[in-house]
Amino acid sequence: MLTALVLPALSRAREQTRRLQCMNSQRQIGQAVTSFVGANAGLMPACLATPKTPPAAGADYEIVFGWVQGLLAQMDRVDLVDADLTAENVPYISLVVCPSDTEKVGIAGGPLSYVVNGGCIDNLLAPADLPLDWPANGAWDNRVSLPHHPGPIPHTTEDYIRKHDGLATTIAQSENLDATSYLPVSPTAKFQQAILWDASVRTAINEYIGVGLSNATARASSNHPSGAVFSFCDGHVAFVNESMDYKIYASLMTSYGAQAAPPGVKFAAGNPYVKLQVAPLDVGLIPAN
């Protein structure tokens, strides 16, 4: 009987410790973001970015950098900044792995638990004269070269978020159990590096776990019971309960909800995406425990 009473309490205590470690890791990553923003004239880091030396005009990029690679210097891994990382030699970085993700801890292949706010899903069939996504749709935009498409115009900045939905109510990053490696596989695989929101597939925290990542299922998920850890653009970190309404999730994902628009189109009055926003957002509506 004593064992039956003690073991659940011990398990809860261990999970509480892991959750606090997870929150601390996300807080450290947030500090790295702040350092990056300060050194880059307020520019937010990219979710995916192209190489330092672009290929010939009109050619596809063969190499793409994920958000972790973009922050290596700020995360005190300057030894990896100029390293030629491949699937065979990508190192384990404990800071980007949640301790509750026991299946990922210490394994090879650069495992990743934390993914960034990539906004709305990208529409790869968007008109050629428009970017695939708008800064208003999220906090971390893509800066990759795809056939006939310019990058986001303009890029997302900290000041842009501050002036619109606010840093404290805009998600910076969270967790995704289906995230694999911080080394991205292609310029179109933003869903492997980011959480996304989707007007047509309204799934929020801890839904579609274990089915593999796709644009439709890149949602926050974790091994923490009943929710996931989120960090916000002002640097604060919180555990958010999975009961959160999808409209609140979408409002927290956007950096400027009133201008959120389907990717690859120009904003117009009456945009249906605005109906998915809670505005103004009362932070008291965000369920936490």
DAHU-V824463 format. One record per residue. PHI is phi in whole degrees, 0 to 359 (* if undefined). NEAR is the number of other C-alpha atoms within 8 Angstrom. Layout:
# DAHU-V824463
[[PHI;NEAR] [PHI;NEAR]]
This chain:
# DAHU-V824463
[[*;4] [298;5] [298;6] [297;7] [278;8] [282;8] [301;8] [299;8] [295;8] [295;8] [296;8] [296;8] [296;8] [295;8] [294;10] [299;8] [296;8] [296;11] [296;12] [297;8] [295;10] [297;12] [297;13] [293;8] [297;11] [294;13] [295;12] [294;9] [295;10] [299;12] [294;9] [295;11] [297;12] [301;8] [296;9] [298;13] [300;13] [295;8] [271;7] [231;7] [53;6] [85;10] [286;11] [290;13] [296;12] [268;12] [291;15] [229;15] [219;13] [270;12] [298;9] [294;4] [248;4] [293;7] [283;7] [300;5] [305;4] [87;6] [274;7] [286;8] [280;13] [272;5] [238;8] [225;14] [257;12] [273;14] [297;14] [297;7] [298;10] [290;10] [247;12] [304;12] [296;9] [288;11] [262;10] [61;6] [238;9] [296;10] [294;6] [255;7] [302;9] [256;6] [286;6] [273;4] [277;8] [227;7] [300;7] [276;6] [236;7] [295;11] [276;7] [284;10] [237;8] [298;8] [298;7] [258;10] [237;13] [291;14] [295;10] [281;10] [274;12] [299;6] [288;5] [255;9] [297;11] [79;6] [278;9] [282;8] [95;11] [61;12] [299;16] [224;12] [253;13] [263;13] [234;14] [259;13] [282;15] [271;17] [79;14] [279;12] [302;12] [278;8] [255;9] [289;6] [261;5] [295;11] [306;7] [296;8] [269;7] [238;11] [291;14] [283;14] [207;15] [248;14] [304;15] [294;12] [277;17] [188;15] [244;18] [238;15] [265;17] [274;13] [230;11] [241;11] [264;11] [242;9] [308;7] [74;7] [248;11] [284;12] [283;10] [301;13] [231;8] [276;5] [291;9] [288;12] [238;9] [299;12] [295;7] [299;9] [294;15] [300;9] [286;7] [249;8] [284;12] [99;10] [293;11] [286;10] [241;11] [233;16] [296;15] [262;13] [201;14] [207;15] [243;13] [212;14] [296;12] [272;9] [298;13] [251;8] [249;9] [284;12] [268;12] [291;12] [266;6] [198;8] [293;14] [258;4] [264;9] [300;11] [295;12] [273;12] [243;15] [218;13] [271;16] [229;14] [235;13] [217;10] [292;7] [262;4] [238;6] [271;8] [242;10] [247;12] [285;12] [61;12] [246;9] [60;6] [287;9] [85;6] [258;6] [88;7] [281;11] [208;8] [306;8] [279;8] [239;10] [280;14] [240;13] [297;13] [203;13] [204;13] [270;8] [283;9] [301;6] [75;6] [176;14] [208;18] [272;14] [237;15] [245;16] [242;14] [291;13] [271;6] [101;10] [280;9] [236;11] [212;9] [269;10] [251;13] [289;12] [292;11] [283;7] [303;12] [295;7] [297;9] [296;9] [290;13] [304;10] [297;11] [293;14] [287;10] [286;15] [283;16] [268;16] [207;13] [304;13] [292;6] [247;9] [299;13] [216;13] [304;8] [299;13] [83;15] [230;9] [271;6] [296;8] [218;5] [301;4] [83;5] [304;9] [296;6] [296;10] [297;12] [291;7] [268;10] [254;12] [260;9] [221;6] [288;4] [275;9] [270;6] [298;6] [293;5] [278;7] [278;10] [284;10] [225;7] [208;5]]
